[in-house]
Each structure stands twice: as C-alpha cells, then as structure tokens.
C-alpha cells in the first residue's frame, strides 16, 4: 500500500490545492482543431496521434449512446488528471513528492501528464464517432473529486480505471449485438483504448505497492453502472448529461471496504418513489468474469430517509480480488447477466476494491 513513509514526505510548508478544472484547458481541449499546433503538441506528449482513418458511420443509436458514455468518462478523466498535474507541479499540500528522490518525482509527473493527454485523444475519438453518426459531441462538465492528497488521488485513479475497463467490455458486446458485422471495425478502437487503460491501471497499482494486475479476468461492468458512478462526480454545470441515455439509480454507498470474508455495510437514501425491502430485493455482486452473485441482505437500521444495510462478502470462496460492483436489485429480475442485473437495479453501484 502506498504510504506517507515510502512515497510522500509530509512537509510543514505547502500550498493550497488547485481549483477544480475549468474548460477549455490551456492546451485548448476540447477545442483542438485537426492539424493545429495545439493538437500536435498534445499528440507529441501523448506519444501518438489520433487515428487517421475515417470514423465509422451508420451505427445503431445504442452504440452512438455508448460513445457518449465513453466521451463523458474520458472528459471526466481529463479533468481529474489536469487537477492532479496542477497539484503536483504546485507542490500543493499532500502532493509534495519525496524531495530526496527527484528522478522518481519527474517520472511520476511525466506519466500523469502523458495519461492526461492520452485521455484527451480518447475523448476526441469518441466525440468524432458521435458526430460522424449525427449526434452532438459531449461537452465538459464541472466535476469535484473527493481526494485531498497524492495517495487518495492515485487510489481514485485506480478505481475510475477499473470501472472503465469493465464498461468497455459491455460496450463491445452491445456494439456487436446492435450492429452485427458492421460493428466489427469498432472493436479495434475500443480494444486499443481498453489495453491502454490497462497499462495505466497497472501503474496506479504499482504506485500503491500492489501487484500490477488484480485478477486474471477483469470485472465486467454494465454501462448503466458506469454512468451512475461517473455522474456522482458532477458538481455544477453539465450541459450534455441529458444526451447520454441510461437509467439513474439511487446511490449505494459502501461504508467499509472488506479485506476478505466479512460483513459489508452499505447505506442508501430512499425517497417517496424508492424503498428498501429485504424480502422483495437482493444484493448482487459482480466480480471478475463470473456470473452475478446474488445475496440476501439485512436492514440494520433506518434514520429518517437513510437506511443502513449489511450483506456478507464471500471473498475467499469466490476469490473476489480487484473491483467488485454491488447493486440492490428487484429479486424477480433477470439476474443472470451484468446487463440483466443493471435492468433490475434500484440502488447502485457500490464499488468495492480488494487487494
């Protein structure tokens, strides 16, 4: 685990953390015109260029919607990494890397800057595909990230990337389902992004002194779960949110992160249109390449509109390392696939990270 003793040095004098990212960025993103010096600089820093072939056209509306989700995610990551780069460069409180290992500091900064520029190119690619299919480009939002130092930022970067690695699997499956053979050319672009995100994830895990790879088959996800996880970071204006068409669930907050077999506690906030009922609902875990794991849950207490519930996390028997996605669902739903679970979801996703 990344700790203050082996990576960060707590200094008595620091600087205020950077303000939330404001778009457009100093490099021009998202307004990077083809052939412009600004785009060329982004590509140079990213280590490669945008694909120079034409974006696919004639895609099914469901697939165009998927690329709205991808663009939304990539723009969020651009905002996140822009903020992280600013904090490292400014030596903000909590982001002051070890002054005794300057070469390490420069390598970390170089990596984060490259990740940021690579995410910009991912976002431009997703929006180009949308525009080639007569859909509007997804515009940046105002975001707020619950991090206060380098350590928590890298942990969140890992979780965000784990969510992306899972949802890109779902995007591929749905693209082939919706478009048939015509969707095949998309697989190269999506798989290329998936592999690049996997390289990032291994780096974040290594910085935390974890194994670079969490599990043999990364946890699959559903697009609706990723959408709900990402929109929780929106804080203010988000002009394109209604252009991305997935259901909105009630939040499912994980109170304690398990280390193995143990009881996990969650809390939810109910409304006039949503309730918690342990008899007609179930808790479902998604982990690895496995079918959904359906569990009973117990209501522990209710205070006003906040309900605390608990469920057993069967880690050891199922070897549930890496990311696990949790959801409260209708018990009579079709719970034999990730998308089926999403269709039956009332509250979620709860994100659990083990190892």
C-alpha positions, 0 to 999 in steps of 0.5 A: 500500500502506498504510504506517507513513509515510502512515497510522500514526505509530509512537509510543514510548508505547502500550498493550497490545492488547485481549483477544480478544472475549468474548460477549455484547458490551456492546451485548448481541449476540447477545442483542438482543431485537426492539424493545429499546433495545439493538437500536435503538441498534445499528440507529441506528449501523448506519444501518438496521434489520433487515428487517421482513418475515417470514423465509422458511420451508420451505427445503431443509436445504442452504440452512438449512446455508448460513445457518449458514455465513453466521451463523458468518462474520458472528459471526466478523466481529463479533468481529474488528471489536469487537477492532479498535474496542477497539484503536483507541479504546485507542490500543493499540500499532500502532493509534495513528492519525496524531495530526496528522490527527484528522478522518481518525482519527474517520472511520476509527473511525466506519466500523469501528464502523458495519461492526461493527454492520452485521455484527451485523444480518447475523448476526441475519438469518441466525440468524432464517432458521435458526430460522424453518426449525427449526434452532438459531441459531449461537452465538459462538465464541472466535476469535484473529486473527493481526494485531498492528497497524492495517495487518495488521488492515485487510489481514485485513479485506480478505481475510475480505471477499473470501472472503465475497463469493465464498461468497455467490455459491455460496450463491445458486446452491445456494439456487436449485438446492435450492429452485427458485422458492421460493428466489427471495425469498432472493436479495434478502437475500443480494444486499443483504448481498453489495453491502454487503460490497462497499462495505466491501471497497472501503474496506479497499482504499482504506485500503491505497492500492489501487484500490477494486475488484480485478477486474471479476468477483469470485472465486467461492468454494465454501462448503466453502472458506469454512468451512475458512478461517473455522474456522482462526480458532477458538481455544477454545470453539465450541459450534455448529461441529458444526451447520454441515455441510461437509467439513474439509480439511487446511490449505494454507498459502501461504508467499509471496504472488506479485506476478505470474508466479512460483513459489508455495510452499505447505506442508501437514501430512499425517497417517496418513489424508492424503498428498501425491502429485504424480502422483495430485493437482493444484493448482487455482486459482480466480480471478475468474469463470473456470473452475478452473485446474488445475496440476501441482505439485512436492514440494520437500521433506518434514520429518517430517509437513510437506511443502513444495510449489511450483506456478507462478502464471500471473498475467499470462496469466490476469490473476489480480488480487484473491483467488485460492483454491488447493486440492490436489485428487484429479486424477480429480475433477470439476474443472470447477466451484468446487463440483466442485473443493471435492468433490475437495479434500484440502488447502485453501484457500490464499488468495492476494491480488494487487494 
